[in-house]
Amino acid sequence: MIHEVSGDILLTGAQAIAHGIAPNDHFDAGLALAIREAWPAVAKDFRHYAHQAHPKPGEIWVWAGVGGVRVYNLLTQEGEHGHGAKPGRASVPNVNHCLKRLRHELDKGDVKSLALPKLATGVGGLEWGEVKPLIHQHLGELAIPIFLYTTYHKGQKAAEPGM
């Protein structure tokens, strides 16, 4: 079930966070920067993974940290793997594919709750009206609580039903 909430996603009580990045992301803007500041190993581990695997848009990469923290990095944006290459914009097909992959991961049953932002609408550049229906299509029927952070309030814990 999807619950729209307002607050700081980093203060979520959910077991996992999902967010959008580029295959060559430096975790230096938006929510990715906040995640890097909260868990520096995410960015370091992603750089190592990207250097080895050269991921493509539409894929996901899961990071698990100490204490059970799990971050689903959804490669919603374009981005080449060359020296000096900048992350690109998100696309609806990339978001759709990432959400399908995320649903597959969540169907395994290991994660009992998930928080995600207005995916791909910040740095990714998409319109919320294009993304929101995809989130509801792919995650709306899950039995676990999905906390969709629609309004950001730094330092404010959201009222997450059941948490």
N, CA and C atoms as a LAMMPS dump frame, in Angstrom:
ITEM: TIMESTEP
0
ITEM: NUMBER OF ATOMS
489
ITEM: BOX BOUNDS ff ff ff
-5.0000000000000000e+02 5.0000000000000000e+02
-5.0000000000000000e+02 5.0000000000000000e+02
-5.0000000000000000e+02 5.0000000000000000e+02
ITEM: ATOMS id mol type element x y z
1 1 1 N 0.836 -1.172 0
2 1 2 C 0 0 0
3 1 3 C 0.886 1.242 0
4 2 1 N 0.55 2.21 -0.825
5 2 2 C 1.325 3.437 -0.94
6 2 3 C 0.72 4.518 -0.052
7 3 1 N 1.594 5.138 0.751
8 3 2 C 1.202 6.243 1.624
9 3 3 C 2.019 7.46 1.214
10 4 1 N 1.364 8.537 0.815
11 4 2 C 2.077 9.767 0.498
12 4 3 C 2.341 10.516 1.799
13 5 1 N 3.603 10.884 2.007
14 5 2 C 4.011 11.545 3.241
15 5 3 C 4.888 12.756 2.915
16 6 1 N 5.064 13.604 3.936
17 6 2 C 5.928 14.776 3.835
18 6 3 C 6.966 14.692 4.942
19 7 1 N 8.208 15.03 4.61
20 7 2 C 9.267 15.007 5.61
21 7 3 C 10.609 14.722 4.972
22 8 1 N 11.546 14.314 5.795
23 8 2 C 12.916 14.015 5.374
24 8 3 C 13.057 12.51 5.206
25 9 1 N 13.243 12.059 3.983
26 9 2 C 13.291 10.622 3.687
27 9 3 C 14.415 9.914 4.446
28 10 1 N 15.473 10.634 4.794
29 10 2 C 16.568 10.005 5.536
30 10 3 C 16.185 9.669 6.969
31 11 1 N 15.062 10.206 7.434
32 11 2 C 14.579 9.905 8.78
33 11 3 C 13.484 8.84 8.764
34 12 1 N 13.299 8.194 7.639
35 12 2 C 12.246 7.186 7.511
36 12 3 C 12.444 6.025 8.489
37 13 1 N 11.326 5.424 8.864
38 13 2 C 11.365 4.193 9.644
39 13 3 C 11.347 2.974 8.745
40 14 1 N 11.262 3.193 7.435
41 14 2 C 11.228 2.081 6.479
42 14 3 C 12.562 1.341 6.47
43 15 1 N 12.489 0.078 6.121
44 15 2 C 13.677 -0.776 6.08
45 15 3 C 14.601 -0.422 4.922
46 16 1 N 14.054 0.129 3.846
47 16 2 C 14.864 0.428 2.666
48 16 3 C 14.43 1.756 2.055
49 17 1 N 15.366 2.364 1.334
50 17 2 C 15.115 3.579 0.571
51 17 3 C 15.443 3.277 -0.884
52 18 1 N 14.633 3.791 -1.8
53 18 2 C 14.935 3.703 -3.232
54 18 3 C 15.055 5.129 -3.763
55 19 1 N 15.987 5.332 -4.694
56 19 2 C 16.133 6.649 -5.316
57 19 3 C 16.764 6.482 -6.688
58 20 1 N 16.668 7.514 -7.501
59 20 2 C 17.18 7.457 -8.858
60 20 3 C 18.568 8.067 -8.981
61 21 1 N 19.406 7.423 -9.8
62 21 2 C 20.757 7.909 -10.083
63 21 3 C 21.08 7.635 -11.551
64 22 1 N 22.268 8.05 -11.96
65 22 2 C 22.789 7.763 -13.294
66 22 3 C 23.853 6.664 -13.181
67 23 1 N 24.126 5.944 -14.263
68 23 2 C 25.156 4.899 -14.221
69 23 3 C 26.55 5.434 -13.868
70 24 1 N 26.772 6.721 -14.063
71 24 2 C 28.057 7.33 -13.742
72 24 3 C 27.922 8.371 -12.63
73 25 1 N 26.944 8.193 -11.753
74 25 2 C 26.619 9.189 -10.742
75 25 3 C 27.77 9.392 -9.77
76 26 1 N 27.96 10.651 -9.369
77 26 2 C 28.989 11.006 -8.396
78 26 3 C 28.388 11.245 -7.011
79 27 1 N 27.075 11.079 -6.896
80 27 2 C 26.385 11.297 -5.625
81 27 3 C 26.71 12.7 -5.093
82 28 1 N 26.616 13.702 -5.978
83 28 2 C 26.976 15.057 -5.584
84 28 3 C 25.828 16.056 -5.718
85 29 1 N 24.602 15.559 -5.888
86 29 2 C 23.45 16.46 -6
87 29 3 C 22.188 15.741 -5.524
88 30 1 N 21.244 16.524 -5.046
89 30 2 C 19.933 16.001 -4.673
90 30 3 C 19.978 14.967 -3.557
91 31 1 N 19.055 14.031 -3.626
92 31 2 C 18.967 12.984 -2.61
93 31 3 C 20.216 12.113 -2.595
94 32 1 N 20.837 11.892 -3.752
95 32 2 C 22.062 11.088 -3.793
96 32 3 C 23.143 11.706 -2.903
97 33 1 N 23.266 13.019 -2.915
98 33 2 C 24.237 13.695 -2.052
99 33 3 C 23.895 13.474 -0.582
100 34 1 N 22.626 13.609 -0.234
101 34 2 C 22.2 13.391 1.152
102 34 3 C 22.479 11.957 1.587
103 35 1 N 22.271 11.002 0.693
104 35 2 C 22.558 9.595 1.005
105 35 3 C 24.062 9.401 1.191
106 36 1 N 24.863 10.021 0.311
107 36 2 C 26.321 9.915 0.454
108 36 3 C 26.775 10.497 1.787
109 37 1 N 26.169 11.594 2.211
110 37 2 C 26.543 12.202 3.483
111 37 3 C 26.128 11.324 4.664
112 38 1 N 24.984 10.651 4.557
113 38 2 C 24.513 9.777 5.631
114 38 3 C 25.29 8.462 5.682
115 39 1 N 25.572 7.901 4.505
116 39 2 C 26.265 6.616 4.397
117 39 3 C 27.351 6.734 3.316
118 40 1 N 28.524 7.278 3.658
119 40 2 C 29.575 7.508 2.651
120 40 3 C 29.949 6.266 1.847
121 41 1 N 29.798 5.102 2.421
122 41 2 C 30.176 3.867 1.72
123 41 3 C 29.312 3.611 0.495
124 42 1 N 28.098 4.148 0.461
125 42 2 C 27.226 3.931 -0.707
126 42 3 C 27.922 4.451 -1.967
127 43 1 N 28.379 5.693 -1.934
128 43 2 C 29.009 6.294 -3.109
129 43 3 C 30.31 5.578 -3.459
130 44 1 N 31.097 5.268 -2.453
131 44 2 C 32.372 4.57 -2.69
132 44 3 C 32.129 3.204 -3.312
133 45 1 N 31.19 2.457 -2.765
134 45 2 C 30.889 1.122 -3.282
135 45 3 C 30.282 1.195 -4.686
136 46 1 N 29.452 2.225 -4.937
137 46 2 C 28.871 2.371 -6.264
138 46 3 C 29.945 2.67 -7.303
139 47 1 N 30.885 3.56 -6.973
140 47 2 C 31.978 3.867 -7.91
141 47 3 C 32.745 2.597 -8.269
142 48 1 N 33.033 1.776 -7.266
143 48 2 C 33.74 0.512 -7.516
144 48 3 C 32.898 -0.398 -8.418
145 49 1 N 31.627 -0.552 -8.092
146 49 2 C 30.724 -1.383 -8.889
147 49 3 C 30.639 -0.878 -10.326
148 50 1 N 30.445 0.448 -10.492
149 50 2 C 30.289 1.018 -11.828
150 50 3 C 31.562 0.856 -12.65
151 51 1 N 32.709 0.974 -12.004
152 51 2 C 33.983 0.806 -12.708
153 51 3 C 34.135 -0.629 -13.216
154 52 1 N 33.654 -1.58 -12.433
155 52 2 C 33.776 -3 -12.794
156 52 3 C 32.687 -3.455 -13.77
157 53 1 N 31.449 -3.017 -13.529
158 53 2 C 30.304 -3.576 -14.258
159 53 3 C 29.774 -2.699 -15.39
160 54 1 N 30.112 -1.421 -15.412
161 54 2 C 29.591 -0.487 -16.419
162 54 3 C 28.075 -0.636 -16.577
163 55 1 N 27.321 -0.352 -15.488
164 55 2 C 25.859 -0.535 -15.545
165 55 3 C 25.206 0.378 -16.567
166 56 1 N 24.031 -0.026 -16.988
167 56 2 C 23.262 0.695 -18.001
168 56 3 C 21.994 1.281 -17.37
169 57 1 N 21.463 2.34 -17.961
170 57 2 C 20.187 2.876 -17.484
171 57 3 C 19.107 1.795 -17.511
172 58 1 N 18.238 1.831 -16.505
173 58 2 C 17.165 0.85 -16.394
174 58 3 C 17.478 -0.272 -15.421
175 59 1 N 18.749 -0.373 -15.006
176 59 2 C 19.155 -1.397 -14.044
177 59 3 C 19.01 -0.849 -12.627
178 60 1 N 19.166 -1.738 -11.649
179 60 2 C 19.213 -1.302 -10.255
180 60 3 C 20.45 -1.897 -9.604
181 61 1 N 20.916 -1.218 -8.573
182 61 2 C 22.039 -1.695 -7.779
183 61 3 C 21.654 -1.533 -6.32
184 62 1 N 21.759 -2.608 -5.564
185 62 2 C 21.329 -2.615 -4.164
186 62 3 C 22.553 -2.531 -3.263
187 63 1 N 22.492 -1.626 -2.311
188 63 2 C 23.547 -1.475 -1.313
189 63 3 C 22.963 -1.806 0.045
190 64 1 N 23.654 -2.651 0.805
191 64 2 C 23.226 -3 2.16
192 64 3 C 24.316 -2.57 3.131
193 65 1 N 23.912 -1.839 4.155
194 65 2 C 24.867 -1.338 5.127
195 65 3 C 24.692 -1.962 6.491
196 66 1 N 25.533 -1.523 7.394
197 66 2 C 25.495 -1.987 8.777
198 66 3 C 24.146 -1.629 9.394
199 67 1 N 23.614 -2.512 10.199
200 67 2 C 22.349 -2.257 10.872
201 67 3 C 21.129 -2.517 10.016
202 68 1 N 21.322 -3.16 8.87
203 68 2 C 20.189 -3.527 8.033
204 68 3 C 19.73 -2.462 7.058
205 69 1 N 20.436 -1.331 6.966
206 69 2 C 20.07 -0.29 6.004
207 69 3 C 20.23 -0.841 4.598
208 70 1 N 19.243 -0.598 3.76
209 70 2 C 19.299 -1.046 2.365
210 70 3 C 18.885 0.12 1.475
211 71 1 N 19.691 0.363 0.427
212 71 2 C 19.406 1.44 -0.52
213 71 3 C 19.317 0.829 -1.911
214 72 1 N 18.153 1.007 -2.545
215 72 2 C 17.958 0.589 -3.932
216 72 3 C 18.289 1.775 -4.818
217 73 1 N 19.371 1.665 -5.553
218 73 2 C 19.804 2.713 -6.474
219 73 3 C 19.24 2.369 -7.84
220 74 1 N 18.259 3.151 -8.277
221 74 2 C 17.572 2.902 -9.536
222 74 3 C 18.239 3.749 -10.618
223 75 1 N 18.769 3.132 -11.624
224 75 2 C 19.488 3.85 -12.67
225 75 3 C 18.486 4.417 -13.682
226 76 1 N 17.819 5.477 -13.251
227 76 2 C 16.758 6.108 -14.031
228 76 3 C 17.301 7.096 -15.057
229 77 1 N 18.533 7.557 -14.859
230 77 2 C 19.118 8.584 -15.711
231 77 3 C 20.095 7.973 -16.715
232 78 1 N 20.344 8.723 -17.766
233 78 2 C 21.372 8.354 -18.735
234 78 3 C 22.731 8.719 -18.149
235 79 1 N 23.807 8.178 -18.717
236 79 2 C 25.147 8.542 -18.261
237 79 3 C 26.197 7.613 -18.828
238 80 1 N 27.18 8.199 -19.464
239 80 2 C 28.286 7.437 -20.05
240 80 3 C 29.37 7.199 -19.01
241 81 1 N 30.209 6.212 -19.258
242 81 2 C 31.258 5.839 -18.315
243 81 3 C 32.631 6.377 -18.696
244 82 1 N 32.712 7.483 -19.388
245 82 2 C 34.003 8.043 -19.753
246 82 3 C 34.494 9.044 -18.723
247 83 1 N 35.794 9.33 -18.738
248 83 2 C 36.377 10.313 -17.839
249 83 3 C 35.731 11.676 -18.086
250 84 1 N 35.237 12.293 -17.032
251 84 2 C 34.628 13.606 -17.151
252 84 3 C 33.186 13.607 -17.622
253 85 1 N 32.611 12.433 -17.903
254 85 2 C 31.22 12.356 -18.356
255 85 3 C 30.286 12.769 -17.227
256 86 1 N 29.257 13.51 -17.576
257 86 2 C 28.275 13.998 -16.603
258 86 3 C 27.016 13.139 -16.645
259 87 1 N 26.356 12.984 -15.478
260 87 2 C 25.064 12.286 -15.481
261 87 3 C 24.067 13.01 -16.375
262 88 1 N 23.222 12.241 -17.044
263 88 2 C 22.212 12.813 -17.931
264 88 3 C 20.848 12.874 -17.286
265 89 1 N 19.844 13.051 -18.097
266 89 2 C 18.471 13.163 -17.636
267 89 3 C 17.85 11.775 -17.508
268 90 1 N 16.796 11.703 -16.726
269 90 2 C 16.031 10.469 -16.597
270 90 3 C 15.094 10.341 -17.796
271 91 1 N 14.598 9.136 -18.02
272 91 2 C 13.593 8.926 -19.06
273 91 3 C 12.493 8.033 -18.503
274 92 1 N 11.305 8.177 -19.055
275 92 2 C 10.17 7.367 -18.615
276 92 3 C 10.44 5.873 -18.831
277 93 1 N 11.003 5.447 -19.987
278 93 2 C 11.311 4.02 -20.134
279 93 3 C 12.301 3.513 -19.083
280 94 1 N 13.313 4.322 -18.743
281 94 2 C 14.262 3.897 -17.71
282 94 3 C 13.572 3.751 -16.365
283 95 1 N 12.73 4.708 -16.012
284 95 2 C 11.999 4.652 -14.742
285 95 3 C 11.107 3.415 -14.727
286 96 1 N 10.389 3.18 -15.8
287 96 2 C 9.499 2.025 -15.89
288 96 3 C 10.273 0.722 -15.682
289 97 1 N 11.406 0.597 -16.361
290 97 2 C 12.201 -0.633 -16.234
291 97 3 C 12.75 -0.787 -14.816
292 98 1 N 13.221 0.308 -14.229
293 98 2 C 13.73 0.251 -12.857
294 98 3 C 12.642 -0.173 -11.867
295 99 1 N 11.451 0.368 -12.038
296 99 2 C 10.363 0.013 -11.128
297 99 3 C 9.955 -1.447 -11.286
298 100 1 N 10.014 -1.984 -12.508
299 100 2 C 9.767 -3.422 -12.71
300 100 3 C 10.797 -4.245 -11.953
301 101 1 N 12.053 -3.851 -12.067
302 101 2 C 13.141 -4.554 -11.371
303 101 3 C 12.994 -4.427 -9.855
304 102 1 N 12.615 -3.235 -9.387
305 102 2 C 12.409 -3.028 -7.959
306 102 3 C 11.279 -3.909 -7.455
307 103 1 N 10.198 -3.97 -8.198
308 103 2 C 9.073 -4.838 -7.81
309 103 3 C 9.521 -6.282 -7.696
310 104 1 N 10.333 -6.739 -8.649
311 104 2 C 10.867 -8.111 -8.605
312 104 3 C 11.667 -8.327 -7.313
313 105 1 N 12.493 -7.35 -6.961
314 105 2 C 13.29 -7.464 -5.725
315 105 3 C 12.386 -7.482 -4.493
316 106 1 N 11.384 -6.617 -4.463
317 106 2 C 10.494 -6.541 -3.302
318 106 3 C 9.615 -7.783 -3.184
319 107 1 N 9.303 -8.414 -4.305
320 107 2 C 8.503 -9.645 -4.278
321 107 3 C 9.227 -10.794 -3.587
322 108 1 N 10.537 -10.689 -3.43
323 108 2 C 11.305 -11.737 -2.739
324 108 3 C 10.945 -11.789 -1.255
325 109 1 N 10.41 -10.7 -0.71
326 109 2 C 9.923 -10.693 0.662
327 109 3 C 10.939 -10.329 1.723
328 110 1 N 12.157 -9.974 1.348
329 110 2 C 13.174 -9.631 2.338
330 110 3 C 12.959 -8.253 2.95
331 111 1 N 12.355 -7.352 2.196
332 111 2 C 12.133 -5.985 2.653
333 111 3 C 10.682 -5.845 3.076
334 112 1 N 10.483 -5.282 4.257
335 112 2 C 9.137 -5.183 4.827
336 112 3 C 8.529 -3.791 4.715
337 113 1 N 9.322 -2.796 4.291
338 113 2 C 8.818 -1.434 4.079
339 113 3 C 9.836 -0.671 3.241
340 114 1 N 9.336 0.296 2.445
341 114 2 C 10.187 1.032 1.518
342 114 3 C 9.781 2.498 1.497
343 115 1 N 10.791 3.372 1.422
344 115 2 C 10.558 4.803 1.237
345 115 3 C 11.182 5.217 -0.089
346 116 1 N 10.48 6.071 -0.836
347 116 2 C 11.062 6.609 -2.052
348 116 3 C 10.562 8.025 -2.278
349 117 1 N 11.373 8.834 -2.979
350 117 2 C 10.995 10.214 -3.252
351 117 3 C 10.16 10.3 -4.517
352 118 1 N 9.895 11.526 -4.938
353 118 2 C 9.263 11.758 -6.24
354 118 3 C 10.336 11.434 -7.283
355 119 1 N 10.466 10.169 -7.534
356 119 2 C 11.531 9.577 -8.338
357 119 3 C 11.736 10.289 -9.671
358 120 1 N 12.998 10.605 -9.976
359 120 2 C 13.439 11.138 -11.276
360 120 3 C 12.902 12.527 -11.606
361 121 1 N 12.35 13.229 -10.616
362 121 2 C 11.77 14.545 -10.89
363 121 3 C 12.667 15.696 -10.46
364 122 1 N 13.715 15.407 -9.708
365 122 2 C 14.647 16.459 -9.307
366 122 3 C 15.729 16.582 -10.354
367 123 1 N 16.896 16.055 -10.043
368 123 2 C 18.026 16.063 -10.964
369 123 3 C 17.66 15.344 -12.262
370 124 1 N 16.811 14.333 -12.18
371 124 2 C 16.408 13.562 -13.36
372 124 3 C 15.605 14.349 -14.374
373 125 1 N 14.861 15.366 -13.91
374 125 2 C 14.184 16.28 -14.808
375 125 3 C 12.821 15.861 -15.337
376 126 1 N 12.248 14.755 -14.874
377 126 2 C 10.931 14.339 -15.367
378 126 3 C 9.814 15.058 -14.619
379 127 1 N 8.646 15.062 -15.22
380 127 2 C 7.453 15.627 -14.587
381 127 3 C 6.831 14.575 -13.678
382 128 1 N 6.369 15.001 -12.505
383 128 2 C 5.763 14.094 -11.54
384 128 3 C 4.548 13.377 -12.136
385 129 1 N 3.815 14.047 -12.975
386 129 2 C 2.64 13.447 -13.606
387 129 3 C 2.978 12.259 -14.501
388 130 1 N 4.216 12.187 -14.973
389 130 2 C 4.654 11.048 -15.785
390 130 3 C 5.111 9.875 -14.92
391 131 1 N 5.638 10.178 -13.74
392 131 2 C 6.269 9.163 -12.894
393 131 3 C 5.3 8.544 -11.893
394 132 1 N 4.462 9.358 -11.292
395 132 2 C 3.557 8.872 -10.243
396 132 3 C 2.713 7.68 -10.694
397 133 1 N 2.105 7.7 -11.895
398 133 2 C 1.316 6.531 -12.308
399 133 3 C 2.156 5.256 -12.415
400 134 1 N 3.417 5.382 -12.789
401 134 2 C 4.288 4.198 -12.879
402 134 3 C 4.56 3.609 -11.498
403 135 1 N 4.757 4.477 -10.521
404 135 2 C 4.975 4.002 -9.15
405 135 3 C 3.746 3.244 -8.671
406 136 1 N 2.571 3.802 -8.912
407 136 2 C 1.337 3.124 -8.482
408 136 3 C 1.126 1.823 -9.26
409 137 1 N 1.457 1.819 -10.542
410 137 2 C 1.302 0.613 -11.364
411 137 3 C 2.18 -0.53 -10.856
412 138 1 N 3.423 -0.238 -10.544
413 138 2 C 4.372 -1.297 -10.19
414 138 3 C 4.397 -1.629 -8.699
415 139 1 N 4.121 -0.662 -7.832
416 139 2 C 4.271 -0.888 -6.396
417 139 3 C 2.96 -0.803 -5.623
418 140 1 N 1.892 -0.344 -6.264
419 140 2 C 0.64 -0.074 -5.579
420 140 3 C -0.032 -1.269 -4.937
421 141 1 N 0.168 -2.453 -5.489
422 141 2 C -0.516 -3.633 -4.952
423 141 3 C 0.34 -4.454 -3.998
424 142 1 N 1.529 -3.961 -3.68
425 142 2 C 2.376 -4.677 -2.726
426 142 3 C 1.742 -4.662 -1.343
427 143 1 N 1.955 -5.726 -0.592
428 143 2 C 1.389 -5.826 0.751
429 143 3 C 2.194 -5.035 1.777
430 144 1 N 3.396 -4.628 1.429
431 144 2 C 4.237 -3.88 2.365
432 144 3 C 3.932 -2.381 2.254
433 145 1 N 4.185 -1.631 3.329
434 145 2 C 3.988 -0.183 3.231
435 145 3 C 5.072 0.464 2.358
436 146 1 N 4.614 1.307 1.439
437 146 2 C 5.482 2.104 0.581
438 146 3 C 5.234 3.558 0.969
439 147 1 N 6.278 4.245 1.438
440 147 2 C 6.146 5.64 1.834
441 147 3 C 6.705 6.503 0.714
442 148 1 N 5.817 7.205 0.057
443 148 2 C 6.167 8.045 -1.074
444 148 3 C 6.305 9.476 -0.569
445 149 1 N 7.533 9.935 -0.486
446 149 2 C 7.824 11.279 0.013
447 149 3 C 7.564 12.297 -1.093
448 150 1 N 6.428 12.977 -0.985
449 150 2 C 6.035 13.918 -2.031
450 150 3 C 6.463 15.351 -1.728
451 151 1 N 6.698 15.659 -0.468
452 151 2 C 7.162 16.991 -0.073
453 151 3 C 8.318 16.825 0.902
454 152 1 N 9.428 17.499 0.604
455 152 2 C 10.633 17.403 1.424
456 152 3 C 10.645 18.491 2.493
457 153 1 N 10.889 18.069 3.728
458 153 2 C 11.076 18.988 4.854
459 153 3 C 12.3 18.507 5.613
460 154 1 N 13.44 19.181 5.392
461 154 2 C 14.705 18.78 6.005
462 154 3 C 14.575 18.664 7.521
463 155 1 N 15.054 17.526 8.046
464 155 2 C 15.079 17.313 9.48
465 155 3 C 13.755 16.955 10.121
466 156 1 N 12.704 16.817 9.322
467 156 2 C 11.371 16.518 9.863
468 156 3 C 10.998 15.076 9.56
469 157 1 N 10.727 14.315 10.617
470 157 2 C 10.293 12.929 10.44
471 157 3 C 8.849 12.92 9.944
472 158 1 N 8.59 12.143 8.927
473 158 2 C 7.235 12.037 8.361
474 158 3 C 6.354 11.18 9.261
475 159 1 N 5.078 11.392 9.179
476 159 2 C 4.1 10.538 9.852
477 159 3 C 3.858 9.33 8.927
478 160 1 N 4.576 8.245 9.192
479 160 2 C 4.47 7.045 8.374
480 160 3 C 3.523 6.055 9.057
481 161 1 N 2.352 5.822 8.476
482 161 2 C 1.387 4.91 9.099
483 161 3 C 1.992 3.532 9.387
484 162 1 N 1.786 3.047 10.602
485 162 2 C 2.242 1.72 10.976
486 162 3 C 3.684 1.64 11.407
487 163 1 N 4.401 2.744 11.377
488 163 2 C 5.82 2.716 11.768
489 163 3 C 5.999 3.28 13.165
